[in-house]
Amino acid sequence: MTDLVIRGAEVDGVPGVDVAITGDRITAVGAHLPASRAEVIDAEGGALIPGLHDHHLHLHAMAADAASVRCGPPAVHDPAALADALGRAPGDDNGWVRGVGYLDTVAGDLDAHALDRLHAARPVRIQHRSGAMWVLNNAAVTATHLDGASHPGIERGPDGRPTGRVWRADTWLRDRLPPSRPPRLDTIGATLSRMGITGVTDATPDLDPQSRSAIETSITDGSLPQRVHLLGTPPDAESVSPAASLTVGPYKIVLADSGLPDLDDLARRIHRVHNRGRAVAVHCVTREALLILLTVLDEVGTLPGDRIEHGALIPAETIDDLRRRGLTVVTQPGFLADRGHDYLRDVDKRDQSDLYRCRSLIDASVAVALSSDAPYGPLDPWAVITAAATRRAPTGEIVGSTERITAAQALARYLTPPDNPGGTPRHIHVGATADMVLLSAPLADILTAPAADAVQTTLIGGHLANPD
């Protein structure tokens, strides 16, 4: 028996379409479908589209970010404001203060001593806006025993003592903090649903078993209704059916701009993953990282599904190499709307046209998917779609006008499946999983000014994910 009928929706540009759902599947699409005892939702002419999938974000970092002190613009702009924000922060159950979003324009190049001048009374750790570095004050350095630790991400001064800066060591550092459980994801799940996001790819590298278990529990108990695709599971982790709520994707490898890898070591890592039949998802933010990856792939080859995360700076001369190797680029033009003015100020003018490419990649038949990189980039997919279409910085300046794509093209790159980002967008059809978003107006109208408030109803597996 039909459970739900959405009546009078626009589907694929056709108005007046009814869609019937039984269980978690679409069972009929047409005009004047019988409703019988089914619940009926009147679409009132609004577009019904597949649910959006964010192809790169970090779930637990988003939850932790929501409970953290804002340490950069627009919340704080100078040392006095930062010191005040840290002083007013309640701290966690263990008395630690966690800050996020720090930018050097606020209080310079922070280290433990500089952070002590802002707040020394309690252990403090602040994450740089890039997500690549944590800065600890001296109380936190002592509490985590950095002096006697040997992780390569620990920065040390000429005297051999830790400076308080720790690079690319999130999991390692977390293990040295007072014990705590991964943050709850119910608020994150509700936020995603309100934006029309029915699935996400968690790109956290080297996801520890406790974090994976917490994500699984959140899915099972319904606090996180979205489907989740994981990149950070061990290389030998087996994928499961795409119909499941939790699946395993390519293996995440980070080419850190703070310390690029040895080519032979990277080749061995990719070779080991490929030998297990699993693709790789390689974090490439800089020109150098991308060139190193392409050089290594010349040696080890590629597998279907290999992808580049971010592609923040892609030189024009590499685009054909990306196409030839069948690589997918999962990128975040939302950064242009968030900090494009910083790029225009800090990135060499010769490189600015290479930033967060979209149009040139698509024109060259390179698969492109869009995502947020939340919490490090803006989460709202409709804002990211707008950024891809306008490439407008906060100052109003345009960053790479020739890389603009249409809002419809940008939306399509949120509609591709998690196991084929940049592939064929999903559509409303009989037999499809009922992960859908009902908008407040026809799609062409929505795309003239994309905004999350156009999302009226989100369904995941045939169930209302935002009943309020």
BELMO-V472485 format. One record per residue. N is the residue number from 1. RES is the residue in one letter. D_FIRST is the distance of its C-alpha to the first C-alpha in Angstrom with 1 decimal. Layout:
N | RES | D_FIRST
N | RES | D_FIRST
//
This chain:
1 | M | 0.0
2 | T | 3.8
3 | D | 6.3
4 | L | 9.3
5 | V | 11.2
6 | I | 14.9
7 | R | 16.7
8 | G | 20.2
9 | A | 21.1
10 | E | 23.9
11 | V | 22.8
12 | D | 25.8
13 | G | 28.0
14 | V | 26.0
15 | P | 25.2
16 | G | 22.5
17 | V | 19.6
18 | D | 16.0
19 | V | 13.9
20 | A | 10.1
21 | I | 9.2
22 | T | 6.7
23 | G | 9.0
24 | D | 12.4
25 | R | 12.0
26 | I | 12.2
27 | T | 10.1
28 | A | 11.9
29 | V | 15.2
30 | G | 17.0
31 | A | 18.2
32 | H | 16.6
33 | L | 12.9
34 | P | 10.9
35 | A | 9.6
36 | S | 8.5
37 | R | 8.2
38 | A | 7.8
39 | E | 11.2
40 | V | 13.5
41 | I | 16.5
42 | D | 19.3
43 | A | 21.1
44 | E | 24.0
45 | G | 25.1
46 | G | 25.2
47 | A | 24.9
48 | L | 21.9
49 | I | 23.3
50 | P | 22.6
51 | G | 23.7
52 | L | 27.4
53 | H | 29.0
54 | D | 32.5
55 | H | 34.3
56 | H | 37.1
57 | L | 37.4
58 | H | 38.4
59 | L | 36.1
60 | H | 38.5
61 | A | 41.3
62 | M | 39.2
63 | A | 38.7
64 | A | 42.4
65 | D | 43.4
66 | A | 41.7
67 | A | 43.9
68 | S | 47.1
69 | V | 50.2
70 | R | 50.2
71 | C | 53.5
72 | G | 53.6
73 | P | 53.3
74 | P | 52.1
75 | A | 52.3
76 | V | 55.8
77 | H | 58.5
78 | D | 61.6
79 | P | 63.0
80 | A | 63.5
81 | A | 59.9
82 | L | 58.6
83 | A | 60.9
84 | D | 59.7
85 | A | 56.0
86 | L | 56.7
87 | G | 58.8
88 | R | 56.2
89 | A | 53.4
90 | P | 52.4
91 | G | 52.1
92 | D | 49.7
93 | D | 50.0
94 | N | 52.8
95 | G | 54.7
96 | W | 53.9
97 | V | 53.3
98 | R | 51.0
99 | G | 51.5
100 | V | 49.7
101 | G | 50.3
102 | Y | 54.1
103 | L | 56.0
104 | D | 59.7
105 | T | 60.6
106 | V | 60.0
107 | A | 62.7
108 | G | 63.8
109 | D | 63.3
110 | L | 62.4
111 | D | 63.5
112 | A | 63.9
113 | H | 67.2
114 | A | 65.9
115 | L | 62.8
116 | D | 65.1
117 | R | 66.9
118 | L | 63.6
119 | H | 62.4
120 | A | 64.1
121 | A | 63.3
122 | R | 60.0
123 | P | 58.5
124 | V | 56.9
125 | R | 54.9
126 | I | 54.0
127 | Q | 51.9
128 | H | 53.2
129 | R | 50.8
130 | S | 50.5
131 | G | 49.0
132 | A | 51.7
133 | M | 54.1
134 | W | 54.5
135 | V | 57.7
136 | L | 58.8
137 | N | 61.6
138 | N | 64.2
139 | A | 62.6
140 | A | 59.5
141 | V | 61.6
142 | T | 63.4
143 | A | 60.2
144 | T | 58.6
145 | H | 61.9
146 | L | 61.9
147 | D | 65.7
148 | G | 65.3
149 | A | 62.1
150 | S | 62.0
151 | H | 58.8
152 | P | 59.7
153 | G | 57.9
154 | I | 60.4
155 | E | 62.9
156 | R | 66.5
157 | G | 69.6
158 | P | 73.0
159 | D | 73.8
160 | G | 70.8
161 | R | 69.0
162 | P | 65.4
163 | T | 65.2
164 | G | 61.9
165 | R | 59.9
166 | V | 57.4
167 | W | 55.7
168 | R | 52.4
169 | A | 52.2
170 | D | 49.1
171 | T | 48.0
172 | W | 51.6
173 | L | 52.5
174 | R | 49.4
175 | D | 50.6
176 | R | 53.9
177 | L | 52.6
178 | P | 52.2
179 | P | 49.1
180 | S | 45.9
181 | R | 42.2
182 | P | 40.2
183 | P | 39.1
184 | R | 35.7
185 | L | 33.2
186 | D | 31.0
187 | T | 33.0
188 | I | 32.9
189 | G | 29.1
190 | A | 28.8
191 | T | 31.4
192 | L | 29.8
193 | S | 26.4
194 | R | 28.4
195 | M | 29.8
196 | G | 26.6
197 | I | 27.4
198 | T | 24.5
199 | G | 26.7
200 | V | 30.4
201 | T | 33.1
202 | D | 35.4
203 | A | 38.8
204 | T | 40.9
205 | P | 43.3
206 | D | 44.0
207 | L | 41.2
208 | D | 42.4
209 | P | 40.3
210 | Q | 40.1
211 | S | 38.6
212 | R | 36.1
213 | S | 35.1
214 | A | 34.8
215 | I | 32.5
216 | E | 30.3
217 | T | 30.3
218 | S | 29.4
219 | I | 26.3
220 | T | 25.3
221 | D | 25.9
222 | G | 24.1
223 | S | 27.4
224 | L | 27.3
225 | P | 23.7
226 | Q | 25.1
227 | R | 25.2
228 | V | 28.8
229 | H | 31.0
230 | L | 34.4
231 | L | 37.7
232 | G | 40.0
233 | T | 39.2
234 | P | 42.1
235 | P | 42.9
236 | D | 41.7
237 | A | 38.3
238 | E | 35.5
239 | S | 32.6
240 | V | 29.1
241 | S | 26.0
242 | P | 25.3
243 | A | 21.6
244 | A | 23.1
245 | S | 23.9
246 | L | 27.6
247 | T | 29.4
248 | V | 33.1
249 | G | 34.8
250 | P | 38.4
251 | Y | 41.2
252 | K | 42.8
253 | I | 46.6
254 | V | 48.6
255 | L | 51.7
256 | A | 53.3
257 | D | 55.5
258 | S | 57.7
259 | G | 58.6
260 | L | 57.6
261 | P | 57.2
262 | D | 59.6
263 | L | 58.5
264 | D | 58.9
265 | D | 56.9
266 | L | 54.0
267 | A | 54.2
268 | R | 54.0
269 | R | 50.9
270 | I | 49.0
271 | H | 50.1
272 | R | 48.9
273 | V | 45.4
274 | H | 45.2
275 | N | 46.4
276 | R | 43.4
277 | G | 41.2
278 | R | 40.2
279 | A | 40.9
280 | V | 42.8
281 | A | 42.2
282 | V | 45.7
283 | H | 46.7
284 | C | 49.3
285 | V | 50.6
286 | T | 54.1
287 | R | 55.7
288 | E | 57.5
289 | A | 54.3
290 | L | 52.7
291 | L | 55.9
292 | I | 56.1
293 | L | 52.5
294 | L | 53.1
295 | T | 56.4
296 | V | 54.8
297 | L | 51.9
298 | D | 54.7
299 | E | 55.7
300 | V | 52.5
301 | G | 50.2
302 | T | 46.6
303 | L | 43.1
304 | P | 40.0
305 | G | 38.5
306 | D | 41.8
307 | R | 41.8
308 | I | 44.2
309 | E | 43.3
310 | H | 44.8
311 | G | 47.2
312 | A | 49.0
313 | L | 52.1
314 | I | 51.8
315 | P | 55.0
316 | A | 54.8
317 | E | 56.6
318 | T | 53.8
319 | I | 50.9
320 | D | 51.5
321 | D | 51.7
322 | L | 48.2
323 | R | 46.8
324 | R | 48.8
325 | R | 47.5
326 | G | 43.9
327 | L | 43.6
328 | T | 41.0
329 | V | 42.3
330 | V | 40.1
331 | T | 42.0
332 | Q | 42.1
333 | P | 43.6
334 | G | 42.8
335 | F | 46.0
336 | L | 47.9
337 | A | 46.7
338 | D | 47.4
339 | R | 50.8
340 | G | 51.8
341 | H | 55.1
342 | D | 56.0
343 | Y | 55.4
344 | L | 57.6
345 | R | 60.3
346 | D | 60.1
347 | V | 59.0
348 | D | 61.7
349 | K | 61.5
350 | R | 61.5
351 | D | 58.2
352 | Q | 56.3
353 | S | 54.9
354 | D | 53.4
355 | L | 51.3
356 | Y | 47.5
357 | R | 47.5
358 | C | 44.5
359 | R | 45.6
360 | S | 48.2
361 | L | 45.9
362 | I | 43.2
363 | D | 45.8
364 | A | 47.1
365 | S | 43.7
366 | V | 43.4
367 | A | 39.9
368 | V | 39.5
369 | A | 36.9
370 | L | 37.2
371 | S | 37.0
372 | S | 38.6
373 | D | 40.5
374 | A | 39.8
375 | P | 41.5
376 | Y | 44.5
377 | G | 43.2
378 | P | 41.1
379 | L | 37.4
380 | D | 36.0
381 | P | 34.6
382 | W | 35.2
383 | A | 38.8
384 | V | 39.1
385 | I | 37.8
386 | T | 40.4
387 | A | 43.0
388 | A | 42.3
389 | A | 42.7
390 | T | 45.8
391 | R | 47.4
392 | R | 49.1
393 | A | 50.8
394 | P | 51.1
395 | T | 54.5
396 | G | 53.1
397 | E | 54.7
398 | I | 52.8
399 | V | 52.5
400 | G | 52.5
401 | S | 51.6
402 | T | 51.2
403 | E | 48.3
404 | R | 46.1
405 | I | 42.7
406 | T | 40.4
407 | A | 37.8
408 | A | 35.2
409 | Q | 36.7
410 | A | 36.7
411 | L | 33.0
412 | A | 32.2
413 | R | 34.0
414 | Y | 31.6
415 | L | 28.6
416 | T | 29.8
417 | P | 28.2
418 | P | 30.0
419 | D | 31.2
420 | N | 32.5
421 | P | 33.9
422 | G | 35.6
423 | G | 33.6
424 | T | 31.0
425 | P | 29.0
426 | R | 25.2
427 | H | 23.2
428 | I | 19.8
429 | H | 18.2
430 | V | 15.2
431 | G | 15.1
432 | A | 17.1
433 | T | 16.6
434 | A | 15.4
435 | D | 18.9
436 | M | 19.9
437 | V | 22.3
438 | L | 22.3
439 | L | 25.9
440 | S | 27.7
441 | A | 29.1
442 | P | 29.2
443 | L | 30.1
444 | A | 33.6
445 | D | 34.4
446 | I | 33.2
447 | L | 35.3
448 | T | 38.5
449 | A | 38.6
450 | P | 36.0
451 | A | 35.3
452 | A | 32.8
453 | D | 32.5
454 | A | 30.5
455 | V | 27.5
456 | Q | 25.2
457 | T | 22.1
458 | T | 21.6
459 | L | 18.4
460 | I | 18.7
461 | G | 16.0
462 | G | 13.5
463 | H | 15.3
464 | L | 17.9
465 | A | 21.3
466 | N | 23.5
467 | P | 21.9
468 | D | 25.5
//
